Amino acid sequence: MNFHFYADDCQVYFSFDSVSSDTITRIEASLQDIATSMSLNKLNGDKTELLVIGSCNLPASQLLSFTAIDGSVIEPSQFARNIGVIFDNKLNMERQVSAICKSAFFHIRNISRIRKFLSVDSAKALVHAFVTCRLDNCNSLLYGLPKHLVHRLQLAQNCAARLILCGRKHDHVTPLLKELHWLPVDQSIIFKILLLTFKALNNLCPSYISDLLETYKPTRSLRSSSRNLLAIPRSKLKSYGDRAFSVCAPKLWNDIPEITKCIAHLNTFKRNLKTYLFSVILMNGCV
């Protein structure tokens, strides 16, 4: 089992191909050790949650129910909150998208009531504090989601842009986003992944993230050897494997211009990357 610590939160996780008695025994034994440690250190075990992430074809959560801590049965949850992000047991992120949209539109309605009393800068500050911060929070997890889910987030961003610049309901939003220098939601997700990739390659993030990336090394001398490429591992299932950071990060990194990949400073990289993504938007059409 692996683990993560964040403040007073402890997460224990591991993967398995199928549910068997051996799998359940491993989980029980590991959690029993954790329960003993928690008891010795007077920590609260009542908040323990079990989340089994599987596919639609493998509803593993229905098969796991076991005694783990102090004789109490821990039932698999349908979803769990992790540092403000809602993970569901199929990892489709629908609950997270719904929560973001609900909160974003709630604050947009409240700000709209006082918008006529605000300057553009004040409105922008309020929207950043209550709306766009929620759209940007951990948005790299939303890569590869179905278009209809990303579109819901885009509608929230469009409303926020119209609110700041007093745009009308049916005004085209692309000029507004350009004036605010906002990337559309799908490009913001790519921006966040590439930014994390840059940090991983330059030792600016935890090692467990850097370890997910591997430099591309061709078996013979090729011109691609000097292009700062990353190796793209094989993956299973477009809806799962292709969304993993170890797969999507190399794909996205290999597609950006060589001059951007060679930048050594973080702020310069962010500026160049944002400029590149805006050029992609103009090339592919409007939002």
Sequence and secondary structure as in RCSB ss.txt:
>XXXX:A:sequence
MNFHFYADDCQVYFSFDSVSSDTITRIEASLQDIATSMSLNKLNGDKTELLVIGSCNLPASQLLSFTAIDGSVIE
PSQFARNIGVIFDNKLNMERQVSAICKSAFFHIRNISRIRKFLSVDSAKALVHAFVTCRLDNCNSLLYGLPKHLV
HRLQLAQNCAARLILCGRKHDHVTPLLKELHWLPVDQSIIFKILLLTFKALNNLCPSYISDLLETYKPTRSLRSS
SRNLLAIPRSKLKSYGDRAFSVCAPKLWNDIPEITKCIAHLNTFKRNLKTYLFSVILMNGCV
>XXXX:A:secstr
 EEEEETTEEEEE   SS  HHHHHHHHHHHHHHHHHHHHTT   TT  B     TT  GGGT  EEEETTEEE 
B SEEEETTEEEETT   HHHHHHHHHHHHHHHHHHHHHGGGS HHHHHHHHIIIIIHHHHTTGGGGTT  HHHH
HHHHHHHHHHHHHHHT  TTS SHHHHHHHT   HHHHHHHHHHHHHHHHHTT S HHHHTT  B   SS  GGG
GS  B     STTTTGGGSHHHHHHHHHHHS HHHHT  SHHHHHHHHHHHHHHHHHHH   
